Amino acid sequence: MTNKYQPTWTLAAVYQLTPEMLKEKGIKGVLVDLDNTLVAWNNPDGTDELRVWIRRMKEAKIPVVVISNNSAPRIRRVVDKLELPYISRALKPFSHGLRRAGKMLQLPVASLVMVGDQLMTDIRAANRIGMRSILVKPLIESDAWDTRINRWRERRQLKKIYRDGKIQWKTELEE
Ligand SMILES: [Mg+2]
């Protein structure tokens, strides 16, 4: 039986995702969470690794859309420099924002993947509409207090999904 918080794949970081890996899985577009997936809260400008990754995706013509529960001004501070489209107030764990992104890209749900660091929001939203998903390791562990409460709930789910709650962070998309 599949758990509603079960990601399709795990990956140590979003930067490890290559156009080749996506093509092999029939994925044509990437929806990505902002906080702690794309950028760490204490480094909103992102890293060189991130910029290289975005350029690589652009060259491969794989669109990347930021899907965040945050407000537009907060998201724009980060994505304007990176030149990425975004969906604000996505209301994850609901799938509303993910659907909007699919319409924006004119791509079906089956050809998209949702990448995020939280089971309770990112992965849950993807599972609600049968979209494949990738759980990534949070960029930094310390976080806002509300996220910490979520982390506690996450750990409970992780224990149900993975033995001992320990995730095997992969470098490839392996089931
Ligand atoms: Mg996040």
Residues whose N, C-alpha, C, O or C-beta is under 5 A from the ligand:
A	BS01	MG	D33 D35 N36 T37 D117
